[in-house]
């Protein structure tokens, strides 16, 4: 009930500002593929803003009483994180909303965000908010699973329900290739039958099989067709960067983006030392 109230108020205020935003992952799935919205547990509400509109969406949430938490000491690299975290207390219960500018971490794949918004449809009973097309949502959930090293158990139930709702496999294969998300989809789909009771069409999985070199790299860090998928305990920092590399079909883009991010972090640390 609290989540529904927040979403209703957010949607109405966005409309008053001639804005909209896309609900992704838990909040959107709860109202589209789950029989009862409360069956989908979540810690926060994820919202994707249209390009160039994130600060306006953040201001709308601040007008609702949310407080934005921006990481200190990151004036240059903050944008690479791709999100602004906001929190409010409603009736004594904490509510967290994450406003995303991208769905990747650190370096964004060439994801067609304009296309995602164009294919989206209005969120049920929430004017001003949108939910992704099922095919886009499958790819978004798989992307989120990959960035969490496939340790997010709810992602596999989400995917099972999305597949049961009816999806266009050919459209997903085409978009995954264009978004450079094929390897992440392959690992996700390999784990899906072992994490849920959902059978995946073998031909669909084969459409995402990477080349031999990349496949060997993937197997160095992940177990295909097993749970848990990741061989090592989840750790952020350079261990996470290293384990993400085999999942990035845009490896050159990933390396260039990491180099830029590292350079920005060095400058930020020097600035902190200078102020100190």
Secondary structure, DSSP 8 states (H G I E B T S, - for coil): -HHHHHHHHHHHHHHHTT--EEEETHHHHHTTTSSSGGGS--SSEEEE--TT-HHHHHHHHHHTT-EEE--TT-TTTGGGG-EEEEEEEETTEEEEEEEES-SSSSS-----HHHHHHH-EE-TT-TTEEE--HHHHHHHHHHHHHHTTT--HHHHHHHHHHHHH---HHHHHHHHHHTT-HHHHHHHHHHHHHHSS----HHHHHTT---HHHHHHHHHHB-TTSSS-BSS----SHHHHHHHHTT-S-HHHHHHHHHHHHHHHHHHHHHHHHH-
